[in-house]
Amino acid sequence: MAKSEISNNIRRLRFENGQMTQQELADKAGVTRQTIIAIEGGKYSPSLTLAFKIAREFGVSVEDVFQYGGKAR
């Protein structure tokens, strides 16, 4: 499976927010811990809805959590 072109700061944000566990974030976002692991590892790109839910949990914008590394046309 190819790595996603979407990178993220979830791990850093979790530790900046009281060392939130992957399970705690998953519970708050309404997904499984495995989903958070896959997103953090760059193996899965979240839906737009999930990206907003994750950003909201950290009190930041989606762009503060996720970055797109693809080339602009």
C-alpha positions, -999 to 999 in steps of 0.1 A, spaced: 0 0 0 14 34 -10 19 61 16 -7 89 15 2 123 2 -15 137 33 8 143 63 -3 151 97 6 164 132 -17 142 152 10 126 173 25 160 183 -10 175 189 -19 145 211 11 151 233 6 188 234 -30 182 247 -23 163 279 -7 133 263 -40 122 248 -39 86 239 -49 73 205 -79 56 221 -91 89 237 -89 107 203 -106 78 186 -135 78 212 -139 116 208 -138 114 170 -161 84 168 -137 60 151 -116 30 162 -80 33 176 -69 14 145 -82 42 123 -62 68 143 -31 46 141 -35 44 103 -40 81 99 -11 90 121 11 65 102 1 81 68 -15 48 57 -50 62 55 -64 96 46 -94 106 67 -127 118 52 -132 155 53 -158 151 81 -133 131 102 -105 156 95 -127 184 109 -137 163 139 -100 156 147 -91 193 143 -120 204 165 -108 181 193 -75 199 193 -91 234 189 -71 241 157 -78 244 120 -77 214 96 -46 229 80 -29 228 114 -35 190 116 -32 179 80 -10 190 51 -12 180 15 21 172 -1 9 167 -37 20 189 -66 -3 217 -77 -13 217 -113 
